[in-house]
Amino acid sequence: MWGYGMWWGSLIWLLLAAAIVWALLATNRPSRPARPSALDIVEERFARGGIDAETYRSTRIELERS
């Protein structure tokens, strides 16, 4: 009878330890990178030469208004 009770106690401690390890691993996962904003995209396009200065200025003004 004593051995039967010890088995359940060991199982409970083992499950508790596994839950703690799982919780620690789940909280340390890297999150998905944030999507760049529309303003970030326009600034990147301007920096790479994809749009001219006038287009950049007008688009930036429009985006800041909204």
KOLKOLKE-646348 format. One record per residue (C-alpha): y, x, z; residue number from 1; residue in one letter. Coordinates in pm, whole numbers, plus 50000, padded with zeros to 5 digits. Example, Ala and Ser with C-alpha at 12.3 -4.5 7.8 and 13.67 -1.06 7.14 Angstrom:
<pts>
y | x | z | resi | resn
49550 | 51230 | 50780 | 1 | A;
49894 | 51367 | 50714 | 2 | S;
</pts>
This chain:
<pts>
y | x | z | resi | resn
50000 | 50000 | 50000 | 1 | M;
50243 | 50283 | 50078 | 2 | W;
50189 | 50450 | 49740 | 3 | G;
50263 | 50126 | 49556 | 4 | Y;
50603 | 50089 | 49721 | 5 | G;
50695 | 50450 | 49654 | 6 | M;
50628 | 50400 | 49283 | 7 | W;
50885 | 50120 | 49257 | 8 | W;
51140 | 50322 | 49452 | 9 | G;
51094 | 50618 | 49219 | 10 | S;
51129 | 50394 | 48916 | 11 | L;
51453 | 50247 | 49047 | 12 | I;
51601 | 50594 | 49109 | 13 | W;
51490 | 50710 | 48766 | 14 | L;
51652 | 50408 | 48598 | 15 | L;
51970 | 50461 | 48800 | 16 | L;
51987 | 50827 | 48695 | 17 | A;
51928 | 50733 | 48330 | 18 | A;
52207 | 50474 | 48347 | 19 | A;
52449 | 50731 | 48489 | 20 | I;
52363 | 50984 | 48219 | 21 | V;
52401 | 50718 | 47949 | 22 | W;
52740 | 50610 | 48088 | 23 | A;
52866 | 50968 | 48095 | 24 | L;
52755 | 51033 | 47739 | 25 | L;
52901 | 50705 | 47615 | 26 | A;
53247 | 50783 | 47759 | 27 | T;
53259 | 51133 | 47608 | 28 | N;
53205 | 51021 | 47248 | 29 | R;
53494 | 51105 | 47021 | 30 | P;
53678 | 50799 | 46901 | 31 | S;
53759 | 50733 | 46540 | 32 | R;
54078 | 50898 | 46426 | 33 | P;
54374 | 50667 | 46408 | 34 | A;
54477 | 50548 | 46064 | 35 | R;
54803 | 50702 | 45943 | 36 | P;
55102 | 50470 | 45934 | 37 | S;
55273 | 50378 | 45610 | 38 | A;
55561 | 50607 | 45704 | 39 | L;
55320 | 50896 | 45758 | 40 | D;
55174 | 50840 | 45412 | 41 | I;
55518 | 50832 | 45248 | 42 | V;
55620 | 51151 | 45428 | 43 | E;
55300 | 51324 | 45317 | 44 | E;
55348 | 51214 | 44956 | 45 | R;
55706 | 51344 | 44962 | 46 | F;
55598 | 51675 | 45113 | 47 | A;
55334 | 51720 | 44841 | 48 | R;
55579 | 51636 | 44565 | 49 | G;
55420 | 51306 | 44473 | 50 | G;
55749 | 51115 | 44501 | 51 | I;
56111 | 51219 | 44453 | 52 | D;
56381 | 51224 | 44721 | 53 | A;
56538 | 50893 | 44617 | 54 | E;
56206 | 50709 | 44628 | 55 | T;
56132 | 50868 | 44965 | 56 | Y;
56469 | 50762 | 45111 | 57 | R;
56451 | 50405 | 44985 | 58 | S;
56089 | 50360 | 45095 | 59 | T;
56164 | 50506 | 45437 | 60 | R;
56458 | 50267 | 45483 | 61 | I;
56241 | 49969 | 45387 | 62 | E;
55962 | 50072 | 45619 | 63 | L;
56196 | 50127 | 45913 | 64 | E;
56343 | 49778 | 45863 | 65 | R;
56006 | 49609 | 45896 | 66 | S;
</pts>
